[in-house]
């Protein structure tokens, strides 16, 4: 009967959440493909690498992305196009029913549906912790909307918005902890944990190390708890820890490395590790976002870099204040606790302690290897950071350079613990009744206000589909109107751009407007781009492409991969005649020389002009 009532609450929760999601994102959920969530920078790139991969001809290898970095292309795992989801859509389209006409709507729906999934998982977590259904329902409805991860939708980092991935790991760990030491059941749950970590890695690779860190700390503190309490080594905890910590990265690494013929060419070090604005700012926990109405206006809040957006919310901060108040009232005897019999109260509190300690371990990672206090007056070498020690013998940690993301675990611990405490207050605090009646609805109201503010803010996430909607392709259709695309093999943009090799000296980052123009031309003609915005592209390939600009003749390593057809050059004069000064601060070599050489390259090589319109010029060029 209790399970049936939970299912009814769960169904109602999902239906209400689905309605709110549709109202909030109704424009981007329509099937007309008129709108994208974000139509600039990383957001636009992530759409293009997803959409262009789906449209590739069947003759191309399934997992090979051809539309950037021509003639090399790259493995789809390095495109940041949510490979797991994209591969499912592509496979279904190829062998069952073609979903490509609905690809963008499906993409948008998948990204925002994570809010409903997170609600369902949260409700299950709260019920396992015996939180009253009403409180569990309200908290599970509101919390996904105030998660710092939802703000990724506005930044274009869509696949980092999946708070349900972290919550699923929390839920499975809670189930495993509650079923311990049942070996059969804990093995089954461990298998689910391993599958979750492996599959979520191919939504975004950060989920692998983030969840591994959380799980690793959890089992470490669990092991220490068993050892301290019973003065013995619990072998089964060790076995479960080894399964859940070592099998997922081994499987993921095998999937990444074995089919990748270029793996040995990729750079092992990523730029920007331990960068100040990519590390956790501790003030972020108590700093409301600019659009939060619930804040103390007389306080001067610091400006928080977007990677450190980690506000815990008025609900957590209010719960902490009321908790302190109730502690004082308990000591004075004004508040009493009714000690009701409860199933496994120690298990729940023990789990939350382990959860909290694990979140603390992740916080130290998020702070980086060094942390500065008081505006740089004091620098702290963070010996509590696990990555500090791993970094001594491996550069792998630099691949996960945006360390502040590891603090997402803290957000969920604080909010889940606050909801658990609120349920405890409702069930056990008996006198005075008015205090309980004021505390519980009052704190949930704070949560509702924060949810309202963030939902209003995120509802503005919408941009016109400048990538593939016909009305935005008119300029490029007109420019390329008299050109037969089948006579060309690829598009060469000038100024040339190539982003993602992690070697900044040879990287040329594109202006957003020019990148948009080049992918529009690619959409109009169906031709791949020799330029690139991918991740961890082999630097050697970038150097071969830069030889077009830096050497008398392009490298044979490049031209041997190309056919006899010419390339279509798209040249933008605005970046050379002073109209657009996007590259004015470029100083890195040889990137600067490659940019400058592009200015006169068409004239020096005698390339044939095909068309011009505005600042754009098209040329026909033979590179061999």
RODO-2510 file (C-alpha; in nm, 4 decimals, decimal comma):
residues 624
     n   res          X          Y          Z
     1     x     0,0000     0,0000     0,0000
     2     x     0,2806     0,2401     0,0909
     3     x     0,4632     0,1624    -0,2320
     4     x     0,1435     0,2251    -0,4320
     5     x     0,0968     0,5639    -0,2684
     6     x     0,4597     0,6504    -0,3498
     7     x     0,3984     0,5569    -0,7130
     8     x     0,0923     0,7820    -0,7262
     9     x     0,2946     1,0723    -0,5840
    10     x     0,5757     0,9966    -0,8282
    11     x     0,3419     0,9946    -1,1279
    12     x     0,1819     1,3206    -1,0189
    13     x     0,5271     1,4748    -0,9672
    14     x     0,6462     1,3767    -1,3154
    15     x     0,3270     1,5040    -1,4794
    16     x     0,3416     1,8407    -1,3031
    17     x     0,7126     1,8753    -1,3784
    18     x     0,6563     1,7864    -1,7438
    19     x     0,3918     2,0580    -1,7738
    20     x     0,6212     2,3197    -1,6168
    21     x     0,9102     2,2116    -1,8421
    22     x     0,6945     2,2423    -2,1532
    23     x     0,5659     2,5860    -2,0529
    24     x     0,9199     2,7047    -1,9810
    25     x     1,0805     2,5713    -2,2997
    26     x     0,7803     2,5580    -2,5327
    27     x     0,9492     2,7451    -2,8188
    28     x     1,2501     2,5133    -2,8411
    29     x     1,0344     2,2007    -2,8052
    30     x     0,8324     2,2652    -3,1181
    31     x     0,9045     2,0473    -3,4207
    32     x     0,9546     2,3436    -3,6555
    33     x     1,3276     2,3671    -3,5660
    34     x     1,2908     2,7443    -3,5619
    35     x     1,4741     2,7819    -3,2300
    36     x     1,7819     2,6440    -3,0578
    37     x     1,8558     2,6643    -2,6868
    38     x     2,1681     2,8731    -2,7585
    39     x     2,2788     2,9876    -3,1034
    40     x     2,6314     3,1118    -3,0322
    41     x     2,9790     2,9987    -2,9221
    42     x     2,9965     2,6517    -2,7655
    43     x     2,6201     2,6129    -2,7839
    44     x     2,6150     2,6536    -3,1614
    45     x     2,9203     2,4309    -3,2063
    46     x     2,7573     2,1534    -3,0043
    47     x     2,4476     2,1712    -3,2218
    48     x     2,6532     2,1606    -3,5423
    49     x     2,8666     1,8624    -3,4399
    50     x     2,5473     1,6754    -3,3441
    51     x     2,3379     1,7688    -3,6487
    52     x     2,6163     1,7418    -3,9076
    53     x     2,7152     1,3946    -3,7815
    54     x     2,3590     1,2700    -3,8180
    55     x     2,3486     1,3960    -4,1782
    56     x     2,6760     1,2363    -4,2859
    57     x     2,6428     0,9879    -4,5712
    58     x     2,6256     0,6207    -4,4783
    59     x     2,9539     0,5652    -4,6625
    60     x     3,1363     0,7418    -4,3785
    61     x     3,2409     0,5211    -4,0837
    62     x     2,9683     0,5312    -3,8189
    63     x     3,1802     0,6811    -3,5378
    64     x     3,3877     0,9126    -3,7574
    65     x     3,3005     1,2824    -3,7750
    66     x     3,3928     1,4261    -4,1147
    67     x     3,2548     1,7824    -4,1141
    68     x     3,5430     1,9452    -3,9227
    69     x     3,9198     1,9027    -3,9526
    70     x     3,9000     1,7801    -4,3136
    71     x     4,0644     1,5669    -4,4523
    72     x     4,1429     1,4022    -4,1177
    73     x     3,8059     1,4323    -3,9457
    74     x     3,7937     1,2848    -3,5965
    75     x     3,6355     1,0272    -3,3705
    76     x     3,2868     1,1370    -3,2662
    77     x     3,3875     1,1064    -2,8984
    78     x     3,5934     1,4239    -2,9397
    79     x     3,3122     1,6392    -3,0781
    80     x     3,1315     1,7174    -2,7501
    81     x     2,8001     1,6383    -2,9208
    82     x     2,6640     1,4159    -2,6390
    83     x     2,7885     1,1014    -2,8191
    84     x     2,5675     0,8480    -2,6399
    85     x     2,2455     1,0298    -2,7296
    86     x     2,3660     1,1235    -3,0787
    87     x     2,4681     0,7618    -3,1516
    88     x     2,1250     0,6321    -3,0461
    89     x     1,9495     0,8819    -3,2736
    90     x     2,1870     0,8024    -3,5606
    91     x     2,1505     0,4249    -3,5219
    92     x     1,7711     0,4477    -3,5038
    93     x     1,7667     0,6763    -3,8091
    94     x     1,9868     0,4441    -4,0111
    95     x     1,8233     0,1108    -3,9292
    96     x     1,4677     0,1807    -3,8132
    97     x     1,3164     0,5179    -3,9008
    98     x     1,4846     0,8406    -4,0091
    99     x     1,4692     1,0858    -3,7197
   100     x     1,6980     1,3449    -3,8803
   101     x     1,4102     1,5850    -3,9682
   102     x     1,3241     1,5926    -3,5969
   103     x     1,6839     1,5815    -3,4721
   104     x     1,6989     1,9299    -3,3222
   105     x     1,3649     1,8981    -3,1424
   106     x     1,4748     1,5604    -3,0050
   107     x     1,8007     1,7142    -2,8883
   108     x     1,6217     1,9974    -2,7084
   109     x     1,3687     1,7609    -2,5514
   110     x     1,6442     1,5307    -2,4240
   111     x     1,8339     1,8193    -2,2664
   112     x     1,5403     1,9672    -2,0736
   113     x     1,3813     1,6302    -1,9865
   114     x     1,6656     1,5873    -1,7390
   115     x     1,4727     1,8122    -1,5009
   116     x     1,1891     1,5593    -1,4785
   117     x     1,4310     1,2675    -1,4453
   118     x     1,6096     1,4491    -1,1608
   119     x     1,2739     1,5062    -0,9875
   120     x     1,1896     1,1365    -1,0024
   121     x     1,5269     1,0294    -0,8631
   122     x     1,5132     1,2902    -0,5856
   123     x     1,1701     1,1693    -0,4783
   124     x     1,3042     0,8133    -0,4539
   125     x     1,6040     0,9318    -0,2499
   126     x     1,3840     1,1242    -0,0075
   127     x     1,1469     0,8321     0,0380
   128     x     1,4381     0,5958     0,1051
   129     x     1,5390     0,8445     0,3749
   130     x     1,1775     0,8269     0,5061
   131     x     1,1032     1,1913     0,4312
   132     x     0,7259     1,2556     0,4485
   133     x     0,5666     1,2376     0,1043
   134     x     0,4465     1,5968     0,0950
   135     x     0,7901     1,7373     0,1754
   136     x     0,9557     1,4876    -0,0617
   137     x     0,7153     1,5873    -0,3403
   138     x     0,7711     1,9612    -0,2976
   139     x     1,1502     1,9372    -0,2629
   140     x     1,1826     1,6975    -0,5595
   141     x     0,9790     1,9375    -0,7717
   142     x     1,1699     2,2558    -0,6812
   143     x     1,5315     2,1425    -0,6404
   144     x     1,6205     2,0520    -1,0025
   145     x     1,5357     2,4097    -1,0997
   146     x     1,7900     2,5657    -0,8624
   147     x     2,0779     2,3288    -0,9372
   148     x     2,3867     2,5133    -1,0679
   149     x     2,3938     2,2628    -1,3522
   150     x     2,0744     2,3938    -1,5088
   151     x     2,2570     2,7188    -1,5841
   152     x     2,4650     2,5210    -1,8329
   153     x     2,1675     2,5329    -2,0675
   154     x     2,2192     2,9081    -2,0953
   155     x     2,5938     2,8681    -2,1550
   156     x     2,5479     2,6103    -2,4320
   157     x     2,7084     2,3333    -2,2228
   158     x     2,3921     2,1287    -2,2602
   159     x     2,5285     1,7902    -2,1597
   160     x     2,6694     1,9314    -1,8355
   161     x     2,3151     2,0201    -1,7247
   162     x     2,2279     1,6582    -1,6359
   163     x     2,1992     1,6782    -1,2574
   164     x     2,0140     1,3466    -1,2757
   165     x     2,3447     1,1710    -1,3503
   166     x     2,4892     1,2722    -1,0120
   167     x     2,1608     1,2056    -0,8356
   168     x     2,1378     0,8572    -0,9857
   169     x     2,4788     0,7772    -0,8356
   170     x     2,3622     0,9105    -0,4971
   171     x     2,0467     0,6966    -0,5201
   172     x     2,2389     0,3805    -0,6105
   173     x     2,4927     0,4370    -0,3322
   174     x     2,2075     0,4805    -0,0853
   175     x     2,0455     0,1569    -0,2054
   176     x     2,3775    -0,0260    -0,1849
   177     x     2,4426     0,1060     0,1673
   178     x     2,0971     0,0049     0,2858
   179     x     2,1253    -0,3487     0,1418
   180     x     2,4736    -0,4112     0,2810
   181     x     2,5950    -0,6807     0,3577
   182     x     2,3597    -0,8744     0,1243
   183     x     2,6206    -0,9846    -0,1310
   184     x     2,3802    -1,0694    -0,4109
   185     x     2,1902    -0,7423    -0,3852
   186     x     2,4987    -0,5248    -0,3447
   187     x     2,6583    -0,6880    -0,6504
   188     x     2,3465    -0,6121    -0,8547
   189     x     2,3492    -0,2482    -0,7426
   190     x     2,7244    -0,2280    -0,8118
   191     x     2,6604    -0,3488    -1,1656
   192     x     2,4070    -0,0677    -1,2046
   193     x     2,6620     0,1811    -1,0682
   194     x     2,9291     0,0627    -1,3105
   195     x     2,6842     0,0863    -1,6017
   196     x     2,5820     0,4372    -1,4923
   197     x     2,9402     0,5600    -1,4788
   198     x     3,0350     0,4047    -1,8126
   199     x     2,7281     0,5272    -2,0032
   200     x     2,7250     0,8752    -1,8489
   201     x     3,0892     0,9195    -1,9526
   202     x     2,9643     0,9335    -2,3103
   203     x     2,7171     1,2050    -2,2255
   204     x     3,0095     1,4118    -2,0975
   205     x     3,3476     1,2826    -1,9846
   206     x     3,3492     1,5012    -1,6721
   207     x     3,0820     1,2776    -1,5201
   208     x     3,3311     0,9906    -1,5079
   209     x     3,5950     1,1518    -1,2881
   210     x     3,3429     1,3535    -1,0894
   211     x     3,1448     1,0432    -0,9962
   212     x     3,4579     0,8332    -0,9497
   213     x     3,5906     1,0882    -0,6999
   214     x     3,2606     1,0894    -0,5119
   215     x     3,2321     0,7083    -0,5073
   216     x     3,5980     0,6631    -0,4169
   217     x     3,5699     0,8962    -0,1179
   218     x     3,2450     0,7270    -0,0143
   219     x     3,4008     0,3806    -0,0009
   220     x     3,7152     0,5141     0,1668
   221     x     3,5163     0,6714     0,4503
   222     x     3,2876     0,3682     0,4673
   223     x     3,5929     0,1447     0,5084
   224     x     3,7340     0,3733     0,7812
   225     x     3,3978     0,3782     0,9602
   226     x     3,3876    -0,0032     0,9674
   227     x     3,7475    -0,0202     1,0833
   228     x     3,7014     0,2358     1,3622
   229     x     3,3736     0,0879     1,4877
   230     x     3,4637    -0,2814     1,4752
   231     x     3,8444    -0,2735     1,4667
   232     x     3,8481    -0,5022     1,1644
   233     x     3,8870    -0,4779     0,7899
   234     x     3,5544    -0,5277     0,6147
   235     x     3,6630    -0,7219     0,3069
   236     x     3,3268    -0,6891     0,1303
   237     x     3,3391    -0,3080     0,1485
   238     x     3,6863    -0,3261    -0,0064
   239     x     3,5631    -0,5580    -0,2830
   240     x     3,2669    -0,3335    -0,3643
   241     x     3,4927    -0,0287    -0,3642
   242     x     3,7382    -0,1896    -0,6055
   243     x     3,4543    -0,2919    -0,8387
   244     x     3,2979     0,0529    -0,8493
   245     x     3,6178     0,2574    -0,8638
   246     x     3,8377     0,0588    -1,1036
   247     x     3,6072    -0,1155    -1,3506
   248     x     3,4320     0,1967    -1,4945
   249     x     3,7495     0,3866    -1,5970
   250     x     3,9020     0,0665    -1,7371
   251     x     3,5969     0,0073    -1,9566
   252     x     3,5742     0,3715    -2,0648
   253     x     3,9447     0,3908    -2,1461
   254     x     3,9191     0,0745    -2,3545
   255     x     3,6228     0,2139    -2,5487
   256     x     3,8092     0,5390    -2,6127
   257     x     4,1536     0,4039    -2,6938
   258     x     4,1133     0,0767    -2,8782
   259     x     3,9283     0,2029    -3,1885
   260     x     4,1150     0,5378    -3,1977
   261     x     4,4095     0,5199    -3,4336
   262     x     4,5105     0,8759    -3,3379
   263     x     4,5102     0,8334    -2,9610
   264     x     4,8906     0,8359    -2,9376
   265     x     4,8957     1,1687    -3,1252
   266     x     4,6627     1,3517    -2,8864
   267     x     4,8081     1,5848    -2,6275
   268     x     4,8163     1,4411    -2,2750
   269     x     4,8236     1,7847    -2,1110
   270     x     4,5294     2,0252    -2,1254
   271     x     4,5836     2,4001    -2,0953
   272     x     4,4294     2,5925    -1,8061
   273     x     4,4564     2,3408    -1,5202
   274     x     4,4355     2,5126    -1,1774
   275     x     4,3305     2,8386    -1,3465
   276     x     4,1829     3,0841    -1,0960
   277     x     3,8439     3,1373    -1,2619
   278     x     3,8027     2,7617    -1,3193
   279     x     3,8474     2,6761    -0,9519
   280     x     3,5906     2,6912    -0,6760
   281     x     3,5318     3,0271    -0,5138
   282     x     3,4101     2,9414    -0,1618
   283     x     3,2015     3,2587    -0,1489
   284     x     2,9925     3,1155    -0,4324
   285     x     2,8051     2,8918    -0,1877
   286     x     2,6415     3,1908    -0,0188
   287     x     2,6324     3,4370    -0,3099
   288     x     2,2902     3,4614    -0,4782
   289     x     2,2726     3,4882    -0,8544
   290     x     2,1970     3,8364    -0,9926
   291     x     1,8384     3,7365    -1,0734
   292     x     1,7608     3,5969    -0,7240
   293     x     1,5042     3,8187    -0,5534
   294     x     1,5669     3,6494    -0,2198
   295     x     1,8839     3,8205    -0,0974
   296     x     2,0017     4,0829     0,1470
   297     x     2,0206     4,3968    -0,0626
   298     x     2,2455     4,5818     0,1852
   299     x     2,5251     4,3262     0,1414
   300     x     2,7868     4,3632    -0,1288
   301     x     2,8116     4,0284    -0,3012
   302     x     3,1297     3,9441    -0,4939
   303     x     3,1263     3,8781    -0,8663
   304     x     3,1457     3,5024    -0,9165
   305     x     3,2920     3,3518    -1,2392
   306     x     3,0339     3,1383    -1,4183
   307     x     3,2289     2,8176    -1,3561
   308     x     3,1862     2,8800    -0,9816
   309     x     2,8094     2,9347    -0,9887
   310     x     2,7275     2,7171    -0,6874
   311     x     2,4752     2,9081    -0,4781
   312     x     2,3247     2,6649    -0,2258
   313     x     1,9974     2,8567    -0,2153
   314     x     1,7857     3,0292     0,0467
   315     x     1,6414     2,6938     0,1520
   316     x     1,9764     2,5549     0,2704
   317     x     2,0921     2,8783     0,4291
   318     x     1,7551     2,9276     0,5982
   319     x     1,7541     2,5670     0,7195
   320     x     2,0957     2,6173     0,8766
   321     x     1,9779     2,9270     1,0651
   322     x     1,6598     2,7571     1,1882
   323     x     1,8586     2,4453     1,2844
   324     x     2,0813     2,6600     1,5060
   325     x     1,7748     2,8282     1,6538
   326     x     1,6079     2,4955     1,7303
   327     x     1,9259     2,3647     1,8907
   328     x     1,9174     2,6605     2,1286
   329     x     1,5465     2,6081     2,1981
   330     x     1,6066     2,2377     2,2647
   331     x     1,8682     2,3211     2,5235
   332     x     1,6311     2,5653     2,6881
   333     x     1,3492     2,3086     2,6904
   334     x     1,1113     2,5176     2,4780
   335     x     1,1218     2,2603     2,1980
   336     x     1,0746     1,8889     2,2539
   337     x     1,1414     1,5861     2,0345
   338     x     0,9019     1,2955     2,0103
   339     x     1,1244     0,9894     1,9748
   340     x     0,9159     0,7846     1,7337
   341     x     1,0279     0,4358     1,6434
   342     x     1,1824     0,4467     1,2996
   343     x     1,3234     0,1780     1,0745
   344     x     1,7049     0,1850     1,0480
   345     x     1,7593     0,5425     1,1768
   346     x     2,1328     0,4739     1,2099
   347     x     2,1620     0,3653     0,8476
   348     x     2,0181     0,6924     0,7197
   349     x     2,2326     0,9124     0,9419
   350     x     2,5436     0,7045     0,8655
   351     x     2,4814     0,7364     0,4927
   352     x     2,4437     1,1130     0,5197
   353     x     2,7677     1,1366     0,7170
   354     x     2,9513     0,9402     0,4491
   355     x     2,7823     1,1481     0,1790
   356     x     2,8909     1,4688     0,3531
   357     x     3,2512     1,3589     0,3994
   358     x     3,2673     1,2528     0,0343
   359     x     3,1287     1,5916    -0,0706
   360     x     3,3989     1,7560     0,1413
   361     x     3,6653     1,5529    -0,0394
   362     x     3,5226     1,6717    -0,3725
   363     x     3,5240     2,0299    -0,2421
   364     x     3,8985     2,0131    -0,1800
   365     x     3,9457     1,8960    -0,5399
   366     x     3,7305     2,1847    -0,6622
   367     x     3,9524     2,4336    -0,4734
   368     x     4,2522     2,3372    -0,6854
   369     x     4,6079     2,2644    -0,5842
   370     x     4,6516     2,6144    -0,4460
   371     x     4,3864     2,8440    -0,3034
   372     x     4,4137     3,2116    -0,2178
   373     x     4,2368     3,3894     0,0662
   374     x     4,1703     3,7593     0,1302
   375     x     4,2248     3,8743    -0,2266
   376     x     4,5550     3,6932    -0,2686
   377     x     4,7070     3,7968     0,0650
   378     x     4,7406     3,4353     0,1735
   379     x     4,8020     3,1321    -0,0492
   380     x     4,7148     2,7864     0,0747
   381     x     4,8797     2,4776    -0,0753
   382     x     4,5918     2,2325    -0,0839
   383     x     4,7354     1,9077     0,0480
   384     x     4,3791     1,7828     0,1025
   385     x     4,3243     1,7745    -0,2738
   386     x     4,3472     1,4188    -0,4118
   387     x     4,4496     1,5570    -0,7514
   388     x     4,7537     1,7210    -0,5921
   389     x     4,9041     1,3753    -0,5414
   390     x     4,7835     1,2202    -0,8670
   391     x     4,9354     1,5153    -1,0533
   392     x     5,2789     1,4288    -0,9169
   393     x     5,3011     1,1264    -1,1474
   394     x     5,0294     1,1745    -1,4093
   395     x     4,8999     1,4594    -1,6255
   396     x     4,5607     1,2924    -1,6673
   397     x     4,4041     1,5265    -1,4092
   398     x     4,4750     1,8285    -1,6321
   399     x     4,2192     1,6910    -1,8792
   400     x     3,9570     1,7740    -1,6120
   401     x     4,0821     2,1267    -1,5683
   402     x     3,7571     2,2999    -1,4702
   403     x     3,7888     2,1885    -1,1110
   404     x     3,4961     2,3889    -0,9728
   405     x     3,2537     2,1348    -1,1226
   406     x     3,3555     1,8855    -0,8550
   407     x     3,1693     2,1013    -0,6022
   408     x     2,8332     2,0120    -0,7599
   409     x     2,8333     1,7174    -0,5191
   410     x     2,8347     1,9647    -0,2279
   411     x     2,5252     2,1385    -0,3605
   412     x     2,3333     1,8120    -0,3667
   413     x     2,4567     1,6977    -0,0279
   414     x     2,3543     2,0231     0,1414
   415     x     2,0092     2,0269    -0,0158
   416     x     1,9361     1,6564     0,0377
   417     x     2,0551     1,6799     0,3989
   418     x     1,8392     1,9895     0,4538
   419     x     1,5317     1,8115     0,3165
   420     x     1,6046     1,5085     0,5382
   421     x     1,6339     1,7370     0,8426
   422     x     1,3097     1,9137     0,7504
   423     x     1,1328     1,5784     0,7364
   424     x     1,2803     1,4917     1,0743
   425     x     1,1482     1,8178     1,2195
   426     x     0,7991     1,7518     1,0835
   427     x     0,7877     1,3981     1,2233
   428     x     0,9649     1,4397     1,5564
   429     x     0,9504     1,7955     1,6878
   430     x     0,6342     1,8161     1,8968
   431     x     0,6384     2,1422     2,0940
   432     x     0,5673     2,4206     2,0242
   433     x     0,3599     2,3179     1,7246
   434     x     0,3525     2,6683     1,5778
   435     x     0,7301     2,6627     1,5411
   436     x     0,7175     2,3450     1,3321
   437     x     0,4275     2,4818     1,1296
   438     x     0,6242     2,7981     1,0627
   439     x     0,9568     2,6284     0,9846
   440     x     0,8489     2,3619     0,7351
   441     x     0,6180     2,5622     0,5020
   442     x     0,8414     2,8676     0,5477
   443     x     1,1560     2,6901     0,4309
   444     x     0,9751     2,5256     0,1404
   445     x     0,8524     2,8734     0,0438
   446     x     1,2158     2,9902     0,0237
   447     x     1,2826     2,6978    -0,2079
   448     x     0,9801     2,7880    -0,4196
   449     x     1,0922     3,1519    -0,4517
   450     x     1,4414     3,0515    -0,5678
   451     x     1,2855     2,8062    -0,8135
   452     x     1,0552     3,0760    -0,9499
   453     x     1,3479     3,3158    -1,0050
   454     x     1,5663     3,0620    -1,1796
   455     x     1,2827     2,9251    -1,3926
   456     x     1,2040     3,2779    -1,5064
   457     x     1,5713     3,3329    -1,5893
   458     x     1,6193     3,0044    -1,7728
   459     x     1,2956     3,0482    -1,9703
   460     x     1,4818     3,3123    -2,1717
   461     x     1,7075     3,0416    -2,3109
   462     x     1,6151     3,0584    -2,6755
   463     x     1,7916     3,1581    -2,9938
   464     x     1,6884     3,1510    -3,3560
   465     x     1,8158     2,8533    -3,5510
   466     x     2,0927     3,0290    -3,7418
   467     x     2,2521     2,6963    -3,8280
   468     x     1,9973     2,5270    -4,0541
   469     x     1,6681     2,7184    -4,0701
   470     x     1,6074     2,8355    -4,4311
   471     x     1,5494     3,2013    -4,3451
   472     x     1,8991     3,2267    -4,1932
   473     x     2,0700     3,0567    -4,4877
   474     x     1,9590     3,3063    -4,7524
   475     x     2,2838     3,5055    -4,7456
   476     x     2,5024     3,1989    -4,7975
   477     x     2,2653     3,0543    -5,0584
   478     x     2,2933     3,3786    -5,2501
   479     x     2,6728     3,3899    -5,2129
   480     x     2,7158     3,0300    -5,3305
   481     x     2,4240     3,0359    -5,5748
   482     x     2,6249     2,9726    -5,8942
   483     x     2,8605     2,7147    -5,7437
   484     x     2,8271     2,3397    -5,7982
   485     x     2,9274     2,1869    -5,4582
   486     x     2,9999     1,8454    -5,6135
   487     x     3,2977     2,0004    -5,7929
   488     x     3,4710     2,0737    -5,4602
   489     x     3,5998     1,8552    -5,1794
   490     x     3,5934     2,0891    -4,8785
   491     x     3,5681     2,4457    -4,7487
   492     x     3,8772     2,6367    -4,6348
   493     x     3,7904     2,9400    -4,4168
   494     x     4,0196     3,2450    -4,4079
   495     x     4,0985     3,3640    -4,1480
   496     x     4,1626     3,0029    -4,0659
   497     x     4,0514     2,8706    -3,7285
   498     x     4,1323     2,5545    -3,5380
   499     x     4,0297     2,5120    -3,1750
   500     x     4,0622     2,2126    -2,9444
   501     x     4,4122     2,0717    -2,9873
   502     x     4,5124     2,2012    -2,6397
   503     x     4,8289     2,3494    -2,7899
   504     x     4,7482     2,7186    -2,7710
   505     x     5,0499     2,8258    -2,9779
   506     x     4,8985     2,6653    -3,2875
   507     x     4,5354     2,7350    -3,1976
   508     x     4,3321     3,0000    -3,3764
   509     x     4,0006     3,0636    -3,2041
   510     x     3,7203     3,1740    -3,4378
   511     x     3,5061     3,4805    -3,4012
   512     x     3,1503     3,3613    -3,3438
   513     x     3,0056     3,5512    -3,6410
   514     x     3,2585     3,3988    -3,8817
   515     x     3,2138     3,0497    -3,7398
   516     x     2,8407     3,0869    -3,7922
   517     x     2,8967     3,1899    -4,1543
   518     x     3,1242     2,8949    -4,2273
   519     x     2,8870     2,6336    -4,0874
   520     x     2,6016     2,7955    -4,2798
   521     x     2,8036     2,7546    -4,5990
   522     x     2,8740     2,3944    -4,5004
   523     x     2,4999     2,3406    -4,4498
   524     x     2,4171     2,4986    -4,7885
   525     x     2,6810     2,3056    -4,9853
   526     x     2,7121     1,9865    -4,7781
   527     x     3,0912     2,0271    -4,7863
   528     x     3,3118     1,9580    -4,4808
   529     x     3,5234     2,2295    -4,3202
   530     x     3,9014     2,2165    -4,3062
   531     x     3,8740     2,4384    -3,9986
   532     x     3,7699     2,2884    -3,6674
   533     x     3,6096     2,3372    -3,3252
   534     x     3,6543     1,9982    -3,1602
   535     x     3,8253     1,8593    -2,8488
   536     x     4,1743     1,7115    -2,8121
   537     x     4,2473     1,7121    -3,1858
   538     x     4,6014     1,5805    -3,2532
   539     x     4,8372     1,8826    -3,2752
   540     x     5,0228     1,7174    -3,5657
   541     x     4,7073     1,7416    -3,7774
   542     x     4,6715     2,1115    -3,6937
   543     x     5,0314     2,1708    -3,8002
   544     x     4,9658     1,9969    -4,1323
   545     x     4,6661     2,2244    -4,1921
   546     x     4,8645     2,5351    -4,0934
   547     x     5,1259     2,4443    -4,3543
   548     x     4,8808     2,5908    -4,6090
   549     x     4,9717     2,9295    -4,4592
   550     x     5,3197     2,8746    -4,3171
   551     x     5,4988     2,6832    -4,5940
   552     x     5,5507     2,7353    -4,9677
   553     x     5,3466     2,4209    -5,0271
   554     x     5,1092     2,2332    -4,7965
   555     x     5,2511     1,9254    -4,6257
   556     x     5,2235     1,6035    -4,8236
   557     x     5,0765     1,4466    -4,5079
   558     x     4,7798     1,6752    -4,5769
   559     x     4,7568     1,6671    -4,9544
   560     x     4,8015     1,2887    -4,9773
   561     x     4,4727     1,2548    -4,7914
   562     x     4,2938     1,4875    -5,0319
   563     x     4,1557     1,4151    -5,3769
   564     x     4,2173     1,6062    -5,7001
   565     x     3,9213     1,8406    -5,6628
   566     x     3,9755     2,2046    -5,5633
   567     x     3,8665     2,3469    -5,2295
   568     x     3,6134     2,6245    -5,1843
   569     x     3,7725     2,9133    -4,9939
   570     x     3,5490     3,1408    -4,7882
   571     x     3,7358     3,4636    -4,7172
   572     x     3,6126     3,7408    -4,4868
   573     x     3,7758     4,0777    -4,5558
   574     x     3,6447     4,2357    -4,2349
   575     x     3,9172     4,0652    -4,0307
   576     x     4,1903     4,2252    -4,2426
   577     x     4,0594     4,5707    -4,3346
   578     x     4,0034     4,6960    -3,9801
   579     x     3,6267     4,6478    -3,9621
   580     x     3,6600     4,3575    -3,7202
   581     x     3,9454     4,3588    -3,4663
   582     x     3,8759     4,0177    -3,3165
   583     x     4,2406     3,9114    -3,3610
   584     x     4,4026     4,2372    -3,2437
   585     x     4,5344     4,0778    -2,9215
   586     x     4,6669     3,7617    -3,0871
   587     x     5,0372     3,7251    -3,0051
   588     x     5,1009     3,3508    -2,9960
   589     x     5,3237     3,2028    -3,2636
   590     x     5,2893     3,0453    -3,5141
   591     x     4,9151     3,1168    -3,4848
   592     x     4,9695     3,4904    -3,5419
   593     x     5,1761     3,4339    -3,8566
   594     x     4,9162     3,1912    -3,9942
   595     x     4,6460     3,4529    -3,9408
   596     x     4,8500     3,7289    -4,1097
   597     x     4,9505     3,5084    -4,4044
   598     x     4,5856     3,4491    -4,4809
   599     x     4,5315     3,8129    -4,5779
   600     x     4,7149     3,8011    -4,9104
   601     x     4,7140     3,4260    -4,9728
   602     x     4,4422     3,4284    -5,2440
   603     x     4,6357     3,6882    -5,4458
   604     x     4,9743     3,5209    -5,3911
   605     x     4,8421     3,1807    -5,5000
   606     x     4,6373     3,3196    -5,7866
   607     x     4,3144     3,1623    -5,6673
   608     x     4,0113     3,2269    -5,8851
   609     x     3,7428     3,4532    -5,7397
   610     x     3,3981     3,2982    -5,7721
   611     x     3,1649     3,5346    -5,5885
   612     x     3,1552     3,8167    -5,3393
   613     x     2,8878     3,9624    -5,1191
   614     x     2,9369     4,2023    -4,8335
   615     x     3,2678     4,1164    -4,6644
   616     x     3,2610     3,7592    -4,7914
   617     x     3,4503     3,6367    -5,0967
   618     x     3,4568     3,2843    -5,2392
   619     x     3,7625     3,1472    -5,4197
   620     x     3,8454     2,8302    -5,6059
   621     x     4,1799     2,6901    -5,4904
   622     x     4,3935     2,3882    -5,5768
   623     x     4,6127     2,2907    -5,2835
   624     x     4,8027     2,0069    -5,4474
***
